[in-house]
Amino acid sequence: MSRQPRSWLFVPADSEKKIAKALDSDADALVFDLEDSVALDRKAAARDILKALPARSGGAQWWVRINPLRTDEHRLDLELLGKADIHGIMLPKAESGADITELAHRTGSIPIHAIVTETAASLFGLLSYRDVKASPLAAMSWGAEDLSAALGAASNKDSAGRYTPPYVLARTLTLAGAAAAGVQPVDGVFADFRDDQGLIDEALDAARDGFTGKLAIHPAQVGPINAAFSPTPEQVAHARAIVEAFAADSSAGVLSVHGRMVDKPHLIQAQRTLARAGE
């Protein structure tokens, strides 16, 4: 697929049953997890399962979440490259652009999706991803659960189910950092996979704010996420009208489309909408 993934579905890499269910889902990207969801004594088995995955043609992107930098398991995870059909690497607990540079020295040009707000120190390094030279960085997302543990919080949400200020800050910095770096901003997980309406509301809020995808922890979350990050037919038609209007008068700074004044920022938004729709 050429467009950016809307849904990024985590699946424990040591569970062939869960992998089979994930493969049957409509997720745009599958993230085979070798980190948090796999116990230490199961990591070797998980790597063997990934090596044995059959070759395929088309379908969802396959990513692997490796273990953090400078760990023994991280080094072993990188041996999967070239032995499994992997589109890209998800790096957990990234703290700055220097971590991307360090990983890229070992992995070359393979795309990297960095989870950039899982530690306290990471909150201070979001702009540094912009300055990584010849970067294979493709996406950035945030991790409320790991961050709350790192900060010693009792919870990351208030009594109404809204993120408290430290996590709103982390989310906002991730969005801004990804935009500054020119990579895909991906919203974090919605942990309660039984709360369909809560997931829908959070995904729609993320799409409104500028995120273009969201992490998922259960196949049932894929459909609502894909829907939330897919432009509606009305949005596509309006975006197409804006693009066509500027194409017809390229010297114009401001135009009227459907009775509303639009300028170059609206054109940029329209182009992004059409890209998300696959046009």
ABEGO torsion letter per residue (X at the ends): XABBBABBBBBBAABAAAAAAAAABABABBBBBABAABBAAAAAAAAAAAAABBBBBEEBBBBBBBBBBGBAAAAAAAAABGABBBABBBBBGBABAAAAAAAAAAAEABBBBBBABABAAAAAAAAAAAABBGBABABBBBBAAAAAAAAGBABABBAAGBBBAAAAAAAAAAAAAAAAAGBBBBBBBBABAABAAAAAAAAAAAAAAGBABBBBABAAAAAAAAAAABBBAAAAAAAAAAAAAAAABAABABBBBGGBBBBAAAAAAAAAAAAAAGX
